[in-house]
Amino acid sequence: MKKKMIAILQNIALLLYAFYAIFPLVWLLILSFKHDSDMFNTTFIFTPTLENYRALFSDGEYIGYFLDNIIVSFGAIALSIVVGVPAAYALARFDFKGRDGIAFTFLSFRFAPEILVVLPLFLLYQELGLYDTYVGLIWVFQVLSLPLLIWILRGYFEDIPVEVENAARLDGYSWWQVFIKIVMPLIRPGLVASALLSLIFVWNNFTFSLLLAGQDVTTTTVAMLQYVASDTVHYGQMAGAVLIASLPIIILALSIQKHLVRGLSMGSVKG
Amino acid sequence: MATEAYEKLEEEQLTNKVPLKIKMRPFIILGPAFLLTVGILIPFAMAIYFSVTNYSFKYPDYVFVGLENWISMFTSADFWQSVGVTLTYAGVATLIETLLGIGIAILLNRENFLSRSLRIVLIFPLVIAPVIATIIWQLMTNNSVGIYSDWLRQLGITNFNWGADPSTALFTVLIIDAWVFTPFVTILVLAGLRSLPKAPFESAMIDGGSAWFTFKNLTLPMIMPMLIIAILFRLMLSLQMFDIIFALTRGGPGDTLMTLPLTAYTEAFTYKELGVSLPFMLILWVFVYFLSHFIVKYWTYTQNKASGK
C-alpha cells in the first residue's frame, strides 16, 4: 500500500516536470496553426490554418536564413572532420612529449568565453575582410566543433587495440592504408555521432553569428531574434519559424541518442 | 618470422630508436588542427594587448594606457554588481539543474510505461538553441498572447511581469536556463544510474537499508564521476551565459541581469569602448580556467574512489 502511494507520487512528480519541459513545445505547435485573429484567446479550440507556414515560405527570406545556417554549419563540421580526425588519432595513439598539454589546450577552448573570442575577432575580421562572410563564420565555429570532435574521437581511437593495426601492418599494408581501411571504419559510429553533435552546437550558436556577421550571412538564431524585435509581430508565423528552425536538430538528436552521453560529456564519461 | 617482425614493429612504437620521419608524425598530423586553433589563439593575445590600451570603435587611434582599464574595473561598483549577478546566476542555475536533474533521472530509471516513454521526449529542450528557447518562453509569457500570463491572470495574479520586472527577471531567465539545461544533467546521471552494478544494491536491500541510506552510501558515490562532469559543464557554461539573458532583456531591467558577458558586450558595442570591455571577459576567463582545472582534479579523485582505489 505504502509502496503504491510512493509510486503514484513519483509519477505525479514526473508528469509535472514533463509538463514544464514539453508543454511550451506543444503550445508552439498549436500557435503555428492558429490564425492571427485566434491568437488572443488562449483556448485550444480553433480552426487550424496553414496560413502561417505559407507566409513563412512565400518569400525567400526565411529560406535564405536557413540556407546560410546550413552552409556555415556543414562547412564548419567538414573542416573540423578533416583536421580533427587525424589530430584525435595522434593524441590517442602516439606517445609524445607534451601530449596531455596539447590535449588539454584543445579542451580548454570549449570553456573559452565566446564573447572574449568575439571581441578581438570583430576587429581582426574587419581587417582581414572576413566579417560577414561564410569563411569567417566557418573558421570561428571551429572553437565549438573542433574540441568536441577531437575529445570524443580520441576516446573512440583509444578503444581500438593497437594490435589490430599492427596485424594489418604485418599483412603488408602501409601505415596510411591501415588508417583508411582498418581504423576509420572502426570509429565510424563515433565519427558520425560526434559530427552530428557538433553540428547541433554550431547550428544553435548565436553569439558568433550575431557579432561576426551582419547583412550578408544571417543564421536562423539571429534572424529569429530580429524578427521578435521588429514591430509587426505575427505570433503564429513566429511560432512556425521557431519550430522549423528547431526541428532538424531534434531529429538529429534522436538519431544519435545512443552516443549522446559520451558526446555531451566530451568523451570524459563513456556511455 | 612473423613474431620477429611484430616485435620490430612494437619496438618501433615503444622506443626512441625510430627515424625522424616517424617521430615527427604525430606533430605533422596534429599540424592542421593546431594551425586552425592557433588562429583562434590570436584573439586571446589580442584581447590581452587591447586591454591595456584605450582602443575605442569611435576613434581610429589608440594609445597604451597601462593598467588603467583594469584598475577602473576593479574600483567600479558596476563590476562588483556584475560579479554578484554572474555568480548568483551560475550558482543557482547549476544548483537547480543538478538537483532537478538527479531527481528526474532517478524517476526515469524506473521500469514502467511512463518512465520509458518519457526518457527520450524529455531531452528535446536541450537541443533547442537557447535563443530560440527564450523566444518560445516569451511567447508563453507575453502579456497579450502568452498562455502562462493568461493562466496567472485567471488565478488572480495580475502584476507578474516576468522579465520586465527587476524582482522577477532573474527568476524568469533561470526558468528558461533550467528548461534548456536540466535534461543535460538528467542524461548524464541516468547513464550513470543505468551502468551501476546490481549486486551491492541487492545486498543493501537484504540488509534492510533505507532508500536514503542506499542512495547516500551506494548510488551517490558511484555516480559521482558522472555528476561532477555534469556540474563542471553546467557551471562553466552558465558563468558565461549570454544568449538567454541577451535575448530576454539585454541585461535589464536596469542592471538587474548585467552579468560579466553582458557588461563586456555593452561596453564594447553600446559604448564602443573595446579597451574598457576586455578586462571583464579576461577576468572571467581566468576564473573559469582555474575553476575547471580544480573540478577536473576533483573528478579524477572521485573516479578513483568510485572504482575502489
Interface residues (C-beta under 8 A of the other chain):
Chain A: A7 Q10 N11 A13 L14 L15 Y17 A18 Y20 A21 I22 P24 L25 W27 L28 L31 M39 F40 T42 L79 V82 V83 G84 P86 A87 Y89 A90 L91 R93 F94 F96 R99 I102 T105 F106 S108 F109 F111 A112 P113 E114 I115 L116 V117 V118 L119 P120 L121 F122 L123 L124 W139 V140 Q142 V143 L146 I150 V162 N166 R169 L170 I200 W203 N204 N205 F206 T207 L211 T221 M224 L225 V228 Y235 M238 A239 V242 A245 S246 I249 I250 L252 A253 L254 Q257 L260 V261 L264 S265 S268 V269 G271
Chain B: A2 A5 Y6 L9 E10 Q13 R25 P26 F27 I29 L30 P32 A33 F34 L36 T37 G39 I40 I42 P43 F44 M46 A47 F50 L100 G103 I104 L107 L108 R110 N112 L114 S115 L118 I120 V121 L122 I123 F124 P125 L126 V127 I128 A129 P130 V131 I132 I135 I136 W137 Q138 L139 M140 N142 S144 V145 G146 I147 D150 W151 W179 T182 P183 F184 I187 L188 A191 G192 S195 P225 M226 I229 A230 F233 M236 L237 Q240 F242 D243 F246 A247 P261 A264 Y265 A268 F269 L274 S277 L278 M281 L282 L284 W285 V288 Y289 S292 W299
